[in-house]
Amino acid sequence: MKKMKIGLLSISKASWLTPAIEALADKTCASLKSLPEEVIFHGITTTESEAINRAEAFRAAGVDAVVLHLATFPVGAIIPAVAARLDVPFLLVGNPEKPGPGKMWEQNSFCGLNMAAHGMNRLRKMYSYTMTRPENTAEALQVPLAAVRARLELRELRIGLAGGRVPGFYTSNFDELQLRRELGVTVEVFDLLETVKIAEALSEEELTPGRKVVMDSAATVDSLSEADLERAARLYTAFRKLAEKYDLSTFAARCWPEFPDYFGIAPCAVLGMLSDTGLITSCEGDVNGAVTMKLLEFLAGGGLPFFVDLISCDAASNTGVVWHCGAAPAGLCRNFSETRLRLHMRVDGGDKKGITNDFSLKAGRITLAKLDTDVNGKLRMLIAPGEAIDTDPFIRGNPLTIRFDGQVPELIDTVMRRGFEHHYAVIHADVKAALIQFCEWLGIETVVVE
């Protein structure tokens, strides 16, 4: 993604402007310039005509967000004048203050912040607000800036849907044009036959990196043949070639039933290898799941999301177990020594064909989420933060026990009564606030269990 641009508009009434107020604007700018983004600042703004000129300059520069700093209570006309000319998120910043010399209330910044929020709300603009000292502005805006970045990243996201959803999984259905219209996401559909044909035609030279990825993905190889490992290397390399061909950064793969029958292995471990090497991949053809995974990654500023089922809950300990059958990226393992490439536990009755990577996942702060649609076809987002606790590999595949912030009975009731899909995404980061902000801006209903 191109470097993000932030426009800083510090506003004040001309009659209130002093060197001290100008210094507040300069400190706000200096704080923002500690960020990796480009910051555009033309000095403090006091009139509607100045504001219009600077808004036009921001638009010409292609800013992705505007930090509207209420250096003092402003001329009220500035706010709608700027809002009318820019269709980007506005991050409203007020400063806490104490009475100055002579008991003067020199900024009245909070009241200005209130006026700005009212205006943005009535004009139906995307906005956030915060009160902070000027020197702390960058830190205080971390959450809305993460949402801005994610919004821009999703517009460039291209997901490869390999073969469609798996049979009977209506929970993996999606509306392709809705994703394009509301999130900007592009979905490229290709057949599994193309994947297999590319895999079969690879040269020895093309296979060398893939073979290394396979062998580096686990500490132990258990009961797999050389042919199984070779098929895994071919499949991994084929997906990478498809990513280049279609300009993809993400996949949703129809992982059964055809792969084991026609290619000789289940692709589970390979999907984890793709995620580990930068091509985040969901199972069972779940495109909304892939979108959720990438969104969590964007909001967290990196990290590895994991595609899961919620398979059990215990009200007494307020925990739930998330799991999938061996497709987790090894970068999420609790202990690399536990990672095992092995035969699939279910395919053809179990332990007959590879290939899964079995291990339990690491502990830490997590956010569980899932984008899906309600009965009226409107996008919504389930959000359930919690703490992943140390989990023994007590079942095959990739288990993780989570102690949720909210009550587990409420989480179960929400999922069941509101008919959420049975797939979820998990990331080891607390992105609840940024996810709520993102959804608010895009008109996505949030269903938070906390």
C-alpha positions in Angstrom: 0.0 0.0 0.0 1.2 3.5 -0.7 2.3 5.7 2.2 -0.7 7.1 3.9 -1.2 10.9 4.0 -2.7 12.8 7.0 -3.9 16.3 6.7 -3.6 18.3 10.0 -6.0 21.2 10.3 -5.5 23.1 13.6 -8.3 25.7 14.0 -8.7 28.7 16.2 -10.7 31.9 16.4 -8.5 34.7 15.2 -9.2 36.8 18.3 -8.0 34.0 20.5 -4.8 33.3 18.6 -1.6 33.8 20.6 2.0 32.4 20.4 1.0 29.8 23.0 -1.9 28.6 20.9 0.3 28.4 17.8 2.8 26.4 19.9 0.0 23.9 20.7 -0.6 23.4 16.9 3.1 23.0 16.3 3.4 20.4 19.1 0.5 18.5 17.6 2.2 18.5 14.2 5.5 17.3 15.7 3.7 14.4 17.4 2.0 13.3 14.2 5.3 13.5 12.3 6.6 10.7 14.6 4.3 8.4 12.7 5.4 6.6 9.5 2.7 8.5 7.6 3.2 11.7 5.6 1.7 14.7 7.5 0.6 17.8 5.6 0.2 21.0 7.8 -0.1 24.6 6.5 -0.2 26.4 9.8 -3.1 27.3 12.1 -6.4 28.1 10.4 -8.7 30.9 11.7 -11.2 31.7 8.9 -13.7 29.9 6.7 -11.9 31.0 3.6 -8.6 29.7 4.9 -10.2 26.4 5.8 -11.7 26.0 2.3 -8.3 26.6 0.7 -6.6 24.1 3.0 -9.4 21.5 2.4 -8.9 21.9 -1.3 -5.2 21.5 -0.9 -5.7 18.3 1.2 -8.0 17.0 -1.5 -5.5 17.8 -4.3 -2.8 16.0 -2.2 -5.0 12.9 -1.8 -5.0 12.9 2.0 -6.5 9.7 3.5 -7.6 11.3 6.8 -7.8 14.7 8.4 -6.8 15.4 12.0 -9.0 18.3 13.0 -7.3 19.9 16.0 -9.5 22.2 18.1 -6.7 24.5 19.2 -9.4 26.8 20.5 -13.2 27.0 20.1 -13.5 27.7 16.4 -15.5 29.7 13.9 -18.4 27.4 13.5 -18.6 27.7 9.7 -15.2 26.1 9.3 -16.4 22.6 10.2 -19.1 22.1 7.5 -16.9 24.0 5.0 -14.2 21.4 5.4 -16.4 18.4 5.8 -18.3 19.2 2.6 -15.0 19.1 0.6 -13.5 15.9 1.9 -14.8 12.4 2.0 -12.3 10.9 4.4 -12.3 10.1 8.1 -12.0 13.1 10.4 -10.0 12.5 13.6 -11.2 15.2 16.1 -8.6 16.2 18.7 -9.3 18.4 21.7 -6.8 19.5 24.4 -7.4 19.4 28.2 -6.7 22.7 29.8 -6.4 24.7 33.0 -7.2 28.4 33.6 -4.5 30.7 32.3 -3.3 34.0 33.8 -6.1 36.2 35.0 -8.4 33.1 35.3 -8.8 33.1 31.5 -10.1 30.0 29.8 -7.8 30.3 26.8 -8.7 27.4 24.5 -12.3 26.2 25.3 -11.1 23.2 23.3 -13.5 20.6 24.7 -16.5 22.8 23.8 -15.0 23.1 20.3 -14.6 19.4 20.1 -18.3 19.0 21.1 -19.3 21.4 18.3 -17.1 19.6 15.7 -18.6 16.2 16.7 -22.1 17.5 16.4 -21.3 18.8 12.9 -19.7 15.7 11.7 -22.5 13.6 13.1 -25.2 15.6 11.4 -23.3 15.7 8.1 -22.9 11.9 8.4 -19.1 11.9 8.2 -16.7 9.3 9.4 -15.2 10.6 12.6 -13.6 9.8 15.9 -12.7 12.0 18.9 -10.2 12.2 21.6 -8.9 14.5 24.3 -5.1 14.6 24.7 -2.1 16.8 25.2 -0.6 17.9 21.9 2.6 16.0 22.4 0.6 12.8 22.9 -1.5 13.1 19.8 0.1 10.3 17.7 -0.3 7.8 20.6 -3.9 8.9 21.3 -4.9 8.4 17.6 -3.5 4.8 17.3 -6.9 3.2 17.3 -8.6 5.4 14.6 -5.4 5.5 12.5 -5.4 1.7 12.5 -9.0 1.8 11.3 -8.0 4.3 8.5 -5.2 2.0 7.4 -7.4 -1.1 7.4 -10.0 0.7 5.3 -7.4 1.6 2.7 -5.8 -1.8 2.8 -9.1 -3.6 2.2 -9.6 -1.5 -1.0 -6.5 -3.1 -2.4 -7.2 -6.6 -1.2 -7.5 -9.3 -3.8 -8.7 -12.7 -2.6 -8.2 -15.9 -4.7 -11.2 -18.3 -4.3 -9.9 -21.7 -5.2 -12.7 -23.9 -6.3 -15.6 -22.2 -4.4 -17.0 -23.2 -1.0 -17.1 -26.8 0.2 -20.4 -28.9 -0.2 -23.2 -27.9 2.1 -21.3 -25.1 3.9 -23.8 -22.3 3.4 -21.9 -20.6 6.1 -19.2 -20.0 3.5 -21.6 -18.3 1.1 -20.8 -14.6 0.3 -22.0 -11.7 -1.9 -19.1 -10.9 -4.2 -20.5 -7.5 -5.3 -21.4 -6.5 -1.8 -17.8 -7.0 -0.7 -16.6 -4.9 -3.6 -19.2 -2.2 -3.0 -19.0 -1.9 0.8 -15.4 -2.8 1.5 -13.6 -2.5 -1.9 -12.5 -6.2 -1.8 -11.9 -8.0 -5.1 -12.4 -11.8 -5.4 -10.8 -13.7 -8.2 -12.3 -17.2 -8.7 -10.3 -20.0 -10.3 -10.8 -23.7 -10.6 -9.0 -26.4 -8.6 -8.1 -28.0 -11.9 -5.8 -25.0 -12.7 -4.2 -25.4 -9.3 -3.5 -29.1 -9.8 -2.3 -28.6 -13.4 0.2 -26.0 -12.3 1.4 -28.2 -9.4 2.0 -31.2 -11.7 3.9 -29.1 -14.3 6.5 -27.5 -11.9 10.2 -27.9 -12.7 12.8 -29.0 -10.2 14.1 -25.5 -10.0 10.7 -24.1 -9.2 10.2 -26.7 -6.5 13.3 -26.1 -4.5 12.0 -23.2 -2.3 8.7 -25.0 -1.7 10.5 -28.2 -0.5 12.4 -26.1 2.0 9.2 -24.4 3.3 7.6 -27.8 3.8 10.6 -29.3 5.7 11.0 -26.1 7.8 7.3 -26.0 8.8 7.5 -28.7 11.5 9.9 -30.3 14.0 8.7 -33.8 13.2 7.5 -35.7 10.1 5.3 -38.6 11.3 4.2 -41.4 9.0 4.3 -39.4 5.8 5.9 -40.7 2.6 8.3 -38.8 0.4 5.5 -38.6 -2.1 3.3 -36.8 0.4 5.9 -34.2 1.1 6.6 -33.8 -2.6 2.9 -33.2 -3.2 2.8 -30.6 -0.4 5.8 -28.7 -2.0 4.1 -28.8 -5.4 0.8 -27.6 -4.0 2.4 -24.8 -2.0 4.4 -23.6 -5.0 1.3 -23.8 -7.2 -0.6 -21.5 -4.9 2.3 -19.0 -4.9 2.4 -19.0 -8.7 -1.4 -18.4 -8.8 -0.9 -15.5 -6.4 1.6 -14.0 -8.9 -0.7 -14.7 -11.9 -3.8 -13.1 -10.4 -2.1 -10.5 -8.2 -3.4 -12.1 -5.0 -2.4 -11.6 -1.3 -5.0 -13.9 0.2 -6.7 -17.2 -0.5 -10.0 -19.0 0.4 -9.5 -22.6 -0.6 -12.0 -25.4 -1.2 -9.9 -27.9 0.8 -12.2 -30.9 0.5 -13.4 -33.2 -1.0 -11.5 -33.0 -4.3 -7.9 -32.5 -3.1 -7.5 -35.8 -1.3 -9.2 -37.7 -4.1 -7.5 -36.1 -7.1 -4.2 -34.8 -5.8 -3.5 -37.4 -3.1 -3.3 -35.2 0.0 -5.5 -32.8 1.9 -4.1 -29.3 1.7 -4.4 -28.4 5.4 -0.8 -28.0 6.3 -0.1 -26.3 3.0 -2.7 -23.6 3.8 -0.8 -23.0 7.1 2.5 -22.7 5.2 0.9 -20.1 2.9 -0.3 -18.0 5.9 3.2 -18.4 7.5 4.8 -17.0 4.3 2.6 -14.0 3.8 -0.4 -15.4 1.9 -3.1 -15.5 4.6 -5.5 -18.4 3.7 -8.9 -19.5 5.0 -10.3 -23.1 4.8 -13.4 -24.5 3.2 -13.8 -21.7 0.7 -14.8 -19.1 3.3 -14.2 -15.7 1.6 -15.8 -13.7 4.5 -13.4 -15.6 6.8 -10.5 -14.6 4.6 -11.6 -10.9 4.7 -11.9 -11.1 8.5 -8.4 -12.6 8.8 -6.9 -9.8 6.7 -8.8 -7.1 8.5 -7.5 -8.4 11.9 -4.0 -8.5 10.5 -4.3 -4.9 9.2 -5.7 -3.6 12.5 -3.0 -5.3 14.5 -0.3 -3.9 12.3 0.8 -7.4 11.4 0.7 -10.8 13.1 -0.8 -14.1 12.0 -4.6 -14.6 12.1 -5.9 -18.1 12.4 -9.1 -19.6 10.9 -11.1 -21.6 13.4 -14.2 -23.4 14.6 -15.5 -22.9 18.1 -15.8 -26.5 19.2 -16.6 -26.4 23.0 -17.4 -24.1 25.8 -17.2 -24.4 29.6 -19.3 -21.9 31.6 -17.6 -22.8 34.9 -14.2 -21.6 33.7 -15.6 -19.1 31.2 -13.5 -20.7 28.5 -14.0 -21.9 25.0 -11.8 -24.1 22.7 -11.2 -22.9 19.1 -9.7 -25.4 16.7 -9.1 -26.5 13.2 -7.8 -29.7 11.8 -4.1 -28.9 11.2 -4.1 -25.8 9.0 -2.7 -23.3 11.5 0.5 -21.4 10.5 3.5 -22.8 12.5 4.3 -19.3 13.5 1.5 -19.5 16.1 2.7 -22.7 17.8 3.0 -22.9 21.5 6.3 -24.8 21.2 7.9 -25.6 17.8 9.1 -28.9 19.2 5.4 -30.0 19.3 4.8 -29.4 15.6 4.2 -32.6 13.6 3.5 -33.1 9.9 1.2 -36.1 9.8 -1.6 -38.0 8.2 -5.1 -36.3 8.3 -7.3 -37.6 11.2 -10.5 -37.6 9.0 -9.7 -38.1 5.3 -10.8 -41.5 4.0 -11.6 -42.6 7.5 -8.5 -41.1 9.2 -4.7 -41.7 9.1 -4.6 -42.7 5.5 -3.6 -39.6 3.6 -1.6 -36.5 4.6 -1.1 -33.8 5.4 -1.8 -31.7 8.6 0.5 -29.8 11.0 -0.6 -30.7 14.5 0.3 -28.5 17.4 -1.5 -26.3 20.0 -1.4 -22.5 19.7 0.4 -20.0 21.9 -1.1 -18.1 24.8 -1.7 -14.3 24.9 -4.2 -11.6 24.4 -6.6 -12.4 21.5 -9.5 -11.0 19.5 -12.0 -13.4 18.0 -14.2 -12.0 15.2 -16.2 -12.9 12.1 -17.7 -10.8 9.3 -21.0 -12.2 8.0 -24.5 -11.1 7.1 -27.7 -11.0 9.0 -31.0 -12.4 7.7 -31.6 -9.2 5.7 -28.2 -9.4 4.0 -26.6 -6.6 5.9 -22.9 -6.9 7.0 -22.3 -7.4 10.7 -19.3 -8.3 12.8 -19.1 -10.6 15.8 -16.4 -9.5 18.3 -15.3 -11.4 21.4 -12.0 -10.5 23.0 -10.3 -12.7 25.5 -7.1 -14.2 26.8 -5.7 -17.4 25.2 -4.3 -19.6 27.9 -1.6 -22.2 27.8 -3.1 -25.2 25.9 -1.7 -28.7 25.8 -2.1 -30.5 22.5 -5.0 -32.5 24.0 -6.6 -33.2 20.6 -5.4 -33.7 17.1 -5.1 -30.6 14.9 -4.6 -27.1 16.4 -6.5 -26.4 19.6 -6.4 -23.2 21.7 -8.3 -22.5 24.9 -9.6 -18.9 25.4 -10.9 -17.3 28.6 -13.3 -14.8 27.1 -13.8 -11.3 28.6 -17.5 -11.7 28.2 -19.6 -14.5 29.7 -19.4 -17.7 27.7 -23.2 -18.4 28.0 -23.9 -15.0 26.5 -21.4 -15.7 23.7 -23.1 -19.0 22.9 -26.6 -17.5 23.1 -25.5 -14.6 20.8 -24.0 -17.0 18.2 -27.0 -19.4 18.3 -29.9 -17.0 18.5 -28.5 -14.5 16.0 -27.4 -17.3 13.6 -23.7 -16.4 13.2 -21.6 -18.5 10.9 -19.6 -21.3 12.5 -16.2 -20.1 11.3 -14.2 -17.4 13.1 -10.9 -15.7 12.9 -8.5 -15.2 15.8 -5.5 -12.9 16.1 -3.1 -12.5 19.0 -3.8 -8.8 19.6 -6.4 -6.7 21.3 -8.0 -4.9 18.3 -11.5 -4.6 19.6 -11.6 -0.8 19.7 -10.1 -0.4 16.3 -12.5 -3.1 14.9 -15.5 -1.3 16.4 -14.2 2.0 14.9 -13.7 0.5 11.5 -17.2 -1.1 11.5 -18.8 2.2 12.6 -17.3 4.1 9.7 -18.4 1.5 7.2 -22.0 1.0 8.5 -21.3 -2.6 9.7 -23.3 -3.6 12.8 -21.0 -4.7 15.7 -22.1 -7.5 18.0 -19.7 -7.3 20.9 -19.6 -9.9 23.7 -17.3 -8.6 26.4 
